[in-house]
Amino acid sequence: MHILIFLILGLLIGSFLNVLVYRIHVAEDLVFSRSHCPHCKKMIEWYDNIPLLSFILLKFRCRNCRKKISWQYPLVELSTGIIFAAIGAKYFIVQDISSWAATLFFLGAAGFLLAILVYDWLYMEIPEILIWPAVFWSLAFNLFLDWNRGAFSGEILDVRTYSGILAAFLAFTFFFLLSAFSKEKWMGMGDAYLAVFLGLVLGWPEILLALFLSFFIGSVCGIILIAFGKKKMKSQVPFAPFMVAGAFAAFFWFQPIVDWYFGLF
């Protein structure tokens, strides 16, 4: 039952993330401005703003101007719903109050990651207005979770705060060097800042798998795009979506992937 609740919550948050990405890009007020069609600017009524359902009932078009609604909206809503449900299944235990904080932390982190993914995919930019609140969110929750379970007296890499800072430092250094040596032709500084956030969320050594998978996924997608004539060898592609995909893969399947890999030898 609680998985269904997390799914519905994810659908609602996914709808909000779509609005967030759009309004950050056009510098529009997020709190007091009502949702409106980006084409005709008419206000969207609540019954036309139900995640997934309204998209289907409206037959993929705005009720007022009949312009097509981008597939971005239902895809982000559905993806957020599925990821929230998976996090709820992995961490949330009704009887264990301590699990509530961990669940909230990872739900928030997933929301930030998805917003960054969509923004970079659409606009080839990682907005700092999303990165630094995400970094603060991670640091604050890591400290709270470690304090709550009395982890500071244990092994250093078992402490989420220390593990996260180590992973963030190493990941940032790697991307910073790539960005500096290439003068931001290979990687942008936004990718380096995103690596800090990923390190704080995943910790060590999970960040290694996340980065490896991000380059692997990026390479495969790049080859496919070039093969179908969508991109050229020198074309720029947003890298944050691949970093986020690698992070989610490492987050949910770190141990199975590692076990499978070493099982090959």
N, C-alpha and C positions, 0 to 999 in steps of 0.2 A: 504493500500500500504506500509506504513512504517513498518508494522509487517513482511511483506515479506522481506524487506531490512534487518531487524534485524535477520531474520531466515538465510538468506544467509551469513550475517556477522558472525553469530554463527557457521555455517558450516566451514567457513574459519578459525576462531579462534580455533575451535575444532581440525582441521587438524594441526594447529600450536601446540596445547597443546600435541598432540601425539608425535610430534617431540621433544618438550621441555622435556617431561617425559623421553623419551629414552636417550636423550643427557645428561641430568643431571645424569642419572644412569651410563652411560659409560664415563662420564667426557669428552664429545666431544664438540668442539666449536659450539656455537649456531648461531653465526652471519655469519661467512664466509664459513662454510662447507655446501655443497649442500645435499639435501635429497638423501638417498641411501637405497637400500634393506638391511635389517639387516642380511640376509643370504648370498647373493652373493656379497654384497658391491657395486654393480653396481649403477651408478647414475640414479635417477628416473627422466624421462623427465616430463615437465610441464603438458603434456596431460595425463600422467598417475598419476597425483597428484591432480586431481579435486575431491573435497570432495564427497563422496558417489558414484558419477557417475563412476569414474575410477574403484572403487572397483567392481561395477556391470559389467562394460564392460570387465574388465580383468578376470571375472569369479573367483574372489577371489584368484587369483594367480599372482605372480610376472611375468612380461613379459619376463624377462631374464632367471631366474633359475627355474621358474614354481613352486616354493615353495608356500604354502598357505599363504595368508595374514591374519593376526589375525583379528578376529571379533572385537577386541578392537577398531580398527581404525574407522570403520563406526559407531559403537555405541557411541563413544565419540563425533564424529562429529555431529551425529543426536541429541544427548542429549544436546550438547552445543547450537545447532541451536534452539531447542525447548525452552530451558531456556532463551536464548537471546530474542526470539520472545515474550515470556511471560513477561519479564522485560520491553521490549519496549511497550507492550500493557498496562502494569500497570502504567508506569511512564512517558513515552515520550509524550509530547504535542508539536507539531511543533511551535505553536504560543507563547509558554511559554518558554523563554530562560532559566529560572531557572530550568526547568525540565530536560534540557540537562545535567547539572552537576550531578543531582541525578541519571539519567539514566547511565551516564558514570561510576559513582561510583559503582553502583550495577552490571554493566556488568563486570567491572574489578574484583570485589569481586567474582562473579560467576566463572570467569576464574581461579582465584587462587584456589577456592574451588574444582573445577573439576580436576585441575592438581594434587592437594594434594590427592584427592580421588583415582585417577588412580594410582598414585605413591605408595601409601600405600597398595592398593589392590594387586599390582604386586610384591612389594619388601618388604612389612611389615616394612615400615619406612616412617617417615614424614620429608622430607628434610628442614633444616632450611633456605636454600637458597630460598625457596618459602615462608616460614612463615614470616620472618622479613620484606621483601618488602611488603607483604600483610598487616601486621600490620601498617606499615608506610602509605600505601595507605589509609587505613581506618581512621587513625588519621587525616591525612591531609584533606581528604574530609569531615570528620565530622566537623572539625574546619571551613572549607570554607562554608559548607552548613549552619551551625549555624550563622556564621557571615553574610552571604548573606541575610538571612531572619530575622536578628536581634533577634535571639532567646535567647541570653545570659542574657537578662533582664527578661525572663519569668520564669515559674516554672522549677525547677531543672531537673525533669525527662522528661520535654519537650525539653530539650537541648540534641541533639544527642551526643555531646561530653561527657557530664556528664553521661548520661544514658549508653553510650557505655563503659566508663571506669568502672562504677559500675558493669555492667554485666561481663566485662572482668575479673575484680578482683575476683568476687565471683566464676565464672566458673573456673578460673585458680586455685584458692584455693582448690576447690573441687577435681579437677583432680590431683593437686599436692599432696594432702593428700593421695589419693588412690595410687598414684605412690610411694610415700615415704614409706607408711606403708607396702605395698606389695613388696617393692624392685623391682618395675617395672614388677611384675608378672601379676597384674590385669590391670594396665594401664602404658603406657610409658610416659616419659616427653614430648615427641612430641605431645601427645594428650592434655597435659596441655597447651602447647604453641598454639595449634590449638584452644583451648577453648578461649584464649585471642582474637584471630582474630574473632571468631564467636560472642563473646560478643560485640566487637566494631562494627560489622556489624549489629547485630540484636538489641542490646540495651536491656533495662529492660522494661517489664518482658518477652519479647519474648524469651530471652535466656533460661528461665525455661522450656518452652514448647519444645524448640529445644533439650535440654538435656534429658528431659523425653522421647521424641520420639526416640532419638538416642538409649537409653537403651532398649526401647520397641522393636524397629525394630531389634536391635542386638540380643535380646533374641529370638525373633521369628525365625530369620534366623539361629541362633545357634541350636535351637531345630530341625529345618528342616534338617540341615546339619548332625546332629547326627543321626536323624531318618533314613536318607538315607545312613549312613555309610561313609560320606565324612569327618567327623571330629569325634574326641573322646572328652570326657568330659574335658580332660586336654589340648586339642589342642589349640594353639594360633590362633586367627583370627584378622585381621586388624580392628581397631575400627573407624578409620577416615571416611571410607565410610558411616558408620551409623550416625556419627556426622554430616557429610555433608548432608545426606538425611534428618535428623531431622531439620537441619538449613533451607533447602529449603522449607520443609513443613511448618515450622513456619513463614518463610518469606512470602509465598504466601497465606497461609490459617490460620493465627493465629486467627483472630476473629471468622471465621466460626467454627473452632475446639473448641475454648473456649465456644462459645455460645451453641454448640452441647453438650459439656460435662456438663455444668451447667444446661442445659435443661433436663438432665436425672434425676435431683433431684426435 
